[in-house]
Amino acid sequence: MRTVPGGVERVVHYGNYSSVQRPILGRPGYVQRTVFVGGVSYAGVYHSYAYHGVILFSPVPAVVFAPAYYGWLISPWPQPVIYPPAYWGWAGQPWYGAYGPAFVPYPAYATPDQWLTDYIIAANLRQAYENQQQAANAGPPPGMPQITDEEKAIIAQDVRDELARQRQMAANPPPDNVPLNNAPVGDNLPPPPPVVNANATPVEIPEALKDHLFMVYTAPLEVKKLSGESCSLTEGDMLFRTGAAPNPDNSVDVLVKSSHATPAHQELCPAQERARVQLADLQEMYNHKKELLAQGEQKQTELMGKARGLPKGPDPKPTPLNRGKIDPDTAAAVAELKQMIKDADDTEKEVSAVATTGS
């Protein structure tokens, strides 16, 4: 993290995932993230805002679809659609060999949101596997249990709720020159004072306090058990939010629904453990899921009505949003990320060599 014109630059690098976040000059409270994962880069706009004294980042959509299209996404298809794992190419991929036993896709998709649910889970598990391979140079810790019907149902409901919110926004879009949440604050500025004026902008509840099931995608993440002891979360772990509001330390109560913990990995939070995760970390898990959902929605628009694709739906009519407009000059951020990854890898090799030779 370093100070740059307009605010603070934040860099994250773990395993197969790297990102650089920079303030957008001339747009207070807005930042752009350039993500580099699996050899592919993409960028998105986020809005920063203060909640309970914490600076959070909320994704800003680049496009909005027609309300009718969102309605189609949460409505049943005329008949179920069947896509075996082999159709998507999962069966031949390393991540599916490691996580396939834990992930059982729907035998048939009755609604588009079920398809999106499997898309999000598969993308999360693929990235979790690739992160483990790069970060530890080994396979993921054993012992991940199968994702249950109950857990998948919770994810599917979260997806439907998110699509309903998107539909409402598409039907009643806010002015395209205003922030999505409360008044913008610079990334390096202290949070604003509490709202005391009835005419002030209302504080928006973070999306992390609206979703219910979260998947860890960058790890290890150390958290506190309710007993006060610490444990770690790793890629692919699932968390069910039980807290409705942040605790005084800005953590949120969760229940570990799915875990990699085994007798050989007792440092990991076991399943059914009650713990507390920082609100900012939970929001980032939501953000990642929102990114994958946006990718899935775009994929659906490409597959609609095509042979062996998805049933034909209404015209999506994508409309670009100025708030989500990306700085076209992302090449510099990608180059910086690649250099940082190289520097980190070189440092890791040097440390490993010193540890091996003792000098």
C-alpha positions in Angstrom: 0.0 0.0 0.0 1.4 3.4 -0.9 0.1 7.0 -1.3 -0.5 8.1 -4.9 -2.2 11.1 -6.4 -5.8 11.1 -5.4 -5.5 8.6 -2.5 -3.9 5.2 -1.8 -2.8 2.4 -4.1 -3.5 -1.1 -2.8 -1.8 -4.3 -4.1 -2.9 -7.8 -3.4 -0.9 -10.9 -4.5 -1.6 -14.4 -3.4 -1.1 -17.6 -5.4 -2.8 -17.2 -8.8 -4.6 -14.0 -7.9 -3.2 -10.4 -8.0 -4.8 -7.0 -8.1 -3.9 -3.4 -8.0 -6.4 -0.8 -6.9 -5.9 2.9 -7.7 -8.0 6.0 -7.1 -9.7 7.4 -10.2 -8.5 11.0 -10.6 -11.4 13.5 -10.8 -13.9 11.0 -9.3 -13.6 11.2 -5.5 -14.6 8.0 -3.8 -14.2 5.9 -6.9 -11.3 3.4 -7.5 -10.4 1.1 -10.3 -9.1 -2.5 -9.7 -7.1 -4.3 -12.3 -7.1 -8.1 -11.6 -4.6 -10.6 -13.0 -5.7 -14.2 -12.5 -4.6 -17.3 -14.4 -2.9 -15.3 -17.1 -6.1 -13.2 -17.8 -6.6 -9.6 -16.7 -9.7 -7.6 -16.3 -10.7 -4.3 -14.6 -13.6 -2.9 -12.7 -14.8 0.2 -10.8 -15.5 0.2 -7.1 -17.0 2.9 -4.9 -15.5 3.5 -1.5 -17.7 4.5 1.5 -17.6 4.5 5.3 -19.7 2.1 7.4 -19.2 1.8 11.2 -15.8 3.6 10.7 -14.5 1.1 8.2 -13.8 2.0 4.5 -15.5 -0.6 2.3 -15.5 -1.0 -1.4 -18.6 -1.9 -3.4 -18.5 -3.0 -7.1 -20.0 -0.6 -9.6 -21.6 -2.4 -12.6 -20.2 -1.5 -16.0 -23.5 -2.2 -17.7 -27.1 -2.7 -16.8 -29.5 -5.0 -18.6 -33.1 -4.5 -19.4 -35.5 -5.2 -16.5 -37.2 -8.0 -18.5 -33.9 -9.8 -18.9 -33.3 -9.8 -15.1 -36.9 -11.1 -14.7 -36.0 -13.9 -17.2 -32.9 -14.8 -15.1 -35.1 -15.6 -12.0 -38.0 -17.3 -13.9 -38.3 -21.0 -14.7 -37.4 -22.2 -18.2 -40.1 -23.9 -20.2 -38.3 -27.2 -19.5 -35.2 -28.1 -17.6 -31.8 -27.9 -19.3 -29.2 -30.6 -18.8 -25.5 -29.9 -19.0 -23.2 -32.7 -17.8 -19.8 -31.7 -16.4 -18.1 -33.0 -19.6 -19.9 -30.4 -21.6 -18.2 -27.6 -19.8 -14.8 -29.3 -20.0 -14.6 -29.6 -16.2 -14.0 -33.3 -16.2 -10.6 -32.9 -17.8 -9.4 -30.0 -15.7 -7.0 -30.5 -12.6 -9.2 -28.4 -10.3 -12.2 -30.8 -11.0 -10.0 -33.8 -10.2 -9.2 -32.3 -6.8 -12.6 -30.6 -6.0 -15.0 -32.6 -8.2 -16.0 -34.9 -5.4 -17.1 -31.9 -3.4 -19.0 -30.2 -6.2 -22.0 -31.9 -7.6 -23.6 -29.8 -10.3 -27.4 -29.7 -10.7 -28.5 -32.7 -12.7 -30.8 -30.3 -14.6 -31.2 -26.5 -14.6 -34.8 -25.5 -14.1 -34.0 -21.7 -13.9 -31.2 -19.5 -15.2 -30.2 -18.6 -11.7 -29.4 -22.3 -11.0 -27.0 -22.3 -13.9 -25.4 -19.1 -12.5 -25.1 -20.8 -9.1 -23.0 -23.7 -10.5 -21.0 -21.2 -12.6 -20.0 -19.2 -9.5 -19.2 -22.3 -7.4 -17.1 -23.9 -10.2 -15.2 -20.6 -10.9 -14.5 -20.2 -7.1 -13.2 -23.8 -6.8 -11.0 -23.5 -9.9 -9.4 -20.3 -8.5 -9.0 -21.9 -5.1 -7.2 -24.9 -6.6 -4.9 -22.7 -8.7 -4.1 -20.5 -5.7 -3.1 -23.6 -3.7 -0.9 -24.8 -6.5 0.9 -21.5 -6.9 1.1 -20.5 -3.2 2.1 -23.9 -1.7 3.3 -25.7 -4.8 1.1 -28.6 -3.8 -2.5 -29.7 -4.0 -5.2 -28.3 -1.7 -5.4 -29.7 1.8 -7.5 -32.9 1.8 -10.8 -33.3 3.5 -13.1 -30.8 1.8 -16.6 -32.3 2.2 -19.2 -32.4 -0.5 -21.2 -29.2 -0.9 -24.6 -30.0 0.5 -28.0 -29.4 -1.1 -28.6 -27.0 1.8 -25.5 -25.0 1.1 -26.2 -24.8 -2.7 -29.7 -23.7 -1.9 -28.4 -20.8 0.2 -26.0 -19.8 -2.6 -28.8 -20.0 -5.2 -31.1 -17.8 -3.0 -28.3 -15.3 -2.6 -27.9 -15.2 -6.4 -31.7 -14.7 -6.9 -31.7 -11.9 -4.3 -28.8 -10.2 -6.1 -30.6 -10.6 -9.5 -33.7 -9.1 -7.9 -31.7 -6.1 -6.7 -30.2 -5.7 -10.1 -33.7 -5.8 -11.7 -34.9 -3.2 -9.3 -32.0 -0.9 -10.1 -32.5 -1.5 -13.9 -36.2 -0.5 -13.5 -35.4 2.5 -11.3 -31.8 3.5 -12.1 -30.2 6.2 -9.9 -28.7 9.2 -11.7 -25.6 8.0 -13.4 -23.4 10.7 -11.8 -24.0 9.8 -8.1 -22.4 7.2 -5.9 -24.2 3.9 -5.1 -23.8 4.2 -1.3 -23.3 7.1 1.1 -21.2 10.2 0.3 -17.8 9.3 -1.2 -14.7 9.5 0.9 -11.1 9.4 -0.2 -9.4 6.1 0.3 -6.8 7.7 2.5 -9.1 10.0 4.5 -10.7 9.4 7.9 -14.4 8.4 7.8 -16.9 11.2 7.9 -18.8 12.1 11.1 -22.0 10.2 11.8 -25.1 11.3 9.9 -27.1 13.7 12.1 -29.0 15.6 9.4 -32.2 14.1 8.3 -31.5 15.4 4.8 -28.1 13.8 4.6 -27.4 10.8 2.3 -28.6 7.7 4.1 -26.0 5.1 4.9 -26.3 2.0 2.7 -26.0 -1.4 4.4 -23.0 -3.3 2.9 -23.8 -6.1 0.6 -21.8 -8.4 2.9 -24.7 -8.0 5.4 -27.3 -8.9 2.8 -25.6 -12.1 1.5 -25.6 -15.3 3.6 -23.0 -17.8 2.2 -19.5 -16.9 1.3 -16.6 -18.8 -0.1 -13.0 -17.9 0.8 -10.9 -17.3 -2.3 -7.7 -15.6 -1.0 -6.0 -17.2 2.0 -4.8 -18.0 4.6 -7.1 -15.8 6.5 -6.7 -15.8 10.3 -9.9 -15.3 12.3 -11.0 -15.5 15.9 -13.2 -18.2 17.3 -15.9 -17.1 19.7 -13.7 -18.8 22.4 -11.0 -16.2 21.7 -8.6 -18.6 20.0 -7.4 -18.2 16.4 -7.8 -20.4 13.4 -7.2 -20.1 9.7 -9.5 -20.2 6.7 -8.3 -21.5 3.4 -9.5 -21.4 -0.2 -12.8 -23.1 -0.8 -14.0 -22.9 2.8 -17.6 -21.8 3.1 -19.0 -19.4 5.7 -22.6 -18.8 6.7 -23.2 -15.3 8.1 -25.0 -15.5 11.5 -24.4 -11.9 12.6 -26.8 -9.2 11.4 -24.5 -6.3 12.3 -20.8 -5.7 13.0 -19.4 -6.3 16.4 -17.6 -3.5 18.2 -14.3 -4.6 16.5 -16.1 -4.5 13.1 -16.1 -8.3 12.8 -19.1 -10.3 11.8 -20.2 -13.6 13.4 -20.1 -16.6 11.0 -20.5 -20.3 11.1 -17.9 -22.4 9.2 -20.1 -24.6 7.0 -17.5 -26.3 5.0 -13.8 -26.7 5.9 -10.6 -28.4 4.8 -9.6 -29.1 8.4 -8.3 -32.6 9.1 -6.1 -34.1 11.8 -3.2 -33.1 9.6 -4.4 -29.5 9.3 -5.6 -28.6 12.8 -4.7 -25.0 12.3 -7.7 -24.6 10.0 -11.1 -23.7 11.4 -13.2 -26.9 11.6 -16.7 -27.2 10.2 -19.4 -26.0 12.6 -16.9 -23.7 14.3 -18.4 -20.3 15.2 -15.9 -17.5 14.4 -15.7 -13.8 13.6 -14.5 -12.4 10.3 -13.7 -8.8 9.7 -16.5 -7.0 7.8 -14.0 -5.7 5.2 -12.9 -9.3 4.5 -16.5 -10.5 4.2 -17.3 -7.6 1.8 -14.4 -8.6 -0.4 -15.7 -12.2 -0.5 -19.0 -10.8 -1.7 -17.2 -8.6 -4.2 -15.5 -11.6 -5.7 -18.8 -13.4 -6.0 -20.3 -10.4 -7.7 -17.5 -10.3 -10.2 -18.1 -14.0 -11.0 -21.9 -13.4 -11.2 -21.3 -10.6 -13.7 -19.1 -12.9 -15.8 -21.8 -15.6 -15.7 -24.5 -13.1 -16.8 -22.3 -12.1 -19.7 -21.7 -15.7 -20.6 -25.4 -16.4 -20.5 -26.1 -13.5 -23.0 -23.6 -15.2 -25.4 -25.2 -18.7 -25.0 -28.8 -17.7 -25.3 -30.6 -19.3 -28.2 -27.5 -21.0 -29.7 -27.2 -24.7 -30.5 -26.4 -26.6 -27.3 -26.7 -23.3 -25.6 -29.3 -21.8 -23.3 -33.0 -21.2 -24.1 -33.8 -18.0 -25.9 -34.7 -15.1 -23.5 -35.6 -11.4 -24.0 -33.1 -9.0 -25.5 -30.6 -8.1 -22.7 -30.3 -4.6 -24.1 -27.0 -3.9 -22.2 -26.6 -0.2 -21.4 -23.2 1.1 -20.3 -23.0 3.1 -17.1 -20.8 6.1 -16.7 -20.2 5.2 -13.0 -18.7 1.9 -14.1 -16.6 3.4 -16.9 -13.1 2.0 -16.8 -9.9 3.9 -17.4 -8.8 2.6 -20.8 -5.2 2.8 -19.8 -5.0 -0.5 -17.8 -1.8 -1.6 -19.5 0.3 0.2 -16.9 -1.5 -1.6 -14.1 -1.1 -5.0 -15.7 2.6 -4.4 -16.3 3.0 -3.3 -12.7 1.2 -6.4 -11.4 3.4 -8.7 -13.6 6.6 -7.0 -12.2 5.3 -7.3 -8.6 4.6 -11.0 -9.2 8.1 -11.5 -10.6 9.7 -9.6 -7.8 7.7 -11.6 -5.2 8.7 -14.9 -6.9 12.3 -13.9 -7.0 12.3 -13.0 -3.3 10.6 -16.3 -2.5 13.3 -18.2 -4.4 16.1 -16.2 -2.6 14.6 -16.9 0.8 14.2 -20.6 -0.1 17.8 -20.7 -1.2 19.1 -19.1 2.0 17.0 -21.6 4.1 18.4 -24.5 2.1 22.1 -23.4 2.2 22.0 -21.7 5.5 23.8 -18.7 4.1 
